[in-house]
Amino acid sequence: MSLTPVQDLRRIAEAVSQLHGETVRDVEIRSDCRQLRVTLTDGQLLLISVLLDDAGKPRLDVDLLRAVEETDQRQLEVRFEETE
């Protein structure tokens, strides 16, 4: 049995704790059962995955993805052209 490092558990606990009071809109699981995607009503996604490390051992990974907030600021587009 492999143990999950404490820093990974802290990161996972922090991601999940931010969901307190949120409402789940949808839950999907990949056909190979290696990823669970939880969609919340506010647009956030909680991804729970099993990843393999370099030695081939499974590792639990949890990410909380938030929608990008739109602002009135415009991005500056800069193009670089090659000169000879």
N, C-alpha and C positions, 0 to 999 in steps of 0.2 A: 504494500500500500504506500503510495507516495503522498507526501504532505505538501499542502499549499503554503508558500512562504507568507509570513505575517504581513508584509507590505502589500502583497496581492489581496489578501483578505481585507485589509484596511481600505484599499482602493475600491473594492467591490462593495463593501459596507457603505462607503460614502456615496457611491453612485445610487445604490438602492434606497438609502435614507432620503435622498432628494425626491423620491416618488411619494412621500407621505401626503395623503390627501388627494392624489391624482386619480383619475378614472381611466380604466383600461378600455380602449375602443376595439382592439383586435389583437389576437395572438396567433402567430404562425410558427410552425416548426419545419425545418428542412427535412427532406425525405430521408436523408442519412442520419437524422437525429443529432447532428453536430452543432446546430444553431437554433436558438429560440428567439423570435423577434416579437416584442411586446410594443404595440402602438398605443400611445395615450391620446386622449381627446384633445390635448393642447398641441399635438404634433410631435412631441418628443418620441424617440425610439429607444427602447432598452434592448440591447443585443447581448444575449448570453450564449457564449460559444465554447466549444471544446477545441483547443488547438494542440497540435503536437509540437513538442520542443525538438531540438536538434537530435536528441537521443531517442526520439519517437515516443516519449512519455506524454500522456494527455495532461493538459493544463486548462483550468477554468479561466475564462476571460469574460469580463462584463464591461460594456461601454454604454453610457447614456449620451445619446445624440440629441442636440437641441436644434430647432430651426433657427436659421440666421435671421436676426432682427433687421428689418429694413430701416434705413435711416435716410435722411434728406441729403446726406453727403454723397457727392458723386466721386467716382473713381477717376483718377487721371490715367489715361492710356498713353503709353510711351512706346513708340516703335523704333527699333534699331535697324539701321540699314548697313549692309556691309559696304565698305569702301575699299577700292583697290589701290 
